[in-house]
Amino acid sequence: MDVFLFPLVNVTLFPKTTKPLNIFENRYIEMVRESISTQTPVAIGFIEDPGKVYNVKPGEKVDFVREIVGYGIPQIMEERSNGTLLVFLQGQGKARLGRVKASTTSYLVCDAEVVPENVEVDPNLRGAVHSLNKILARWIQTHIPDQMQREVFMRNMTGPEEIIGAFASYLIRDYDLQQMALEFNDINKKIEFLYRLAESSEITA
């Protein structure tokens, strides 16, 4: 499939999670509108060096972002008077970036291959999922003061994928570890990885 690449510093998008984004560059405002119009997914590319200038030609691989990306179709939540947008990007899945395609757009259009994941939880790890969910619930109570927002957040935690994605997005303090969690193709490996982090100092209190 084709994706519109949105490179962001230390940002990942997990399947079945929602990422709020403030869009202020004209090319990415155009990208969001075109994505909605054509139903072409936007892929969040994890970039480590904000000072790296990219100049990728059609047919080349994108080497300044990680190869594995989360993608989804954006939803415009607010159009501001200065032209900027508040967008919610709902993670639909993850993909492996291919090569840049010839395009007349000011943003990059890339080939991408959907990466399938095993989402069946090992019964032996259900206790770990429950523990991670309890930690996530405590974090929500502490960091989301608005009761209605808390209730909406918790209602979205309908299964292990949502719990694991939200935990990785909001509680892992190291961005490289977030990306590492995204790159696991088996939910059981993600659960084991996050549970180990929960026992260390690598999550936000």
Summary of the structure (lengths in Angstrom):
residues: 205
radius of gyration: 17.4
end to end distance: 38.8
largest distance: 52.3
contacts: 610
relative contact order: 0.18
helix: 37%
strand: 28%
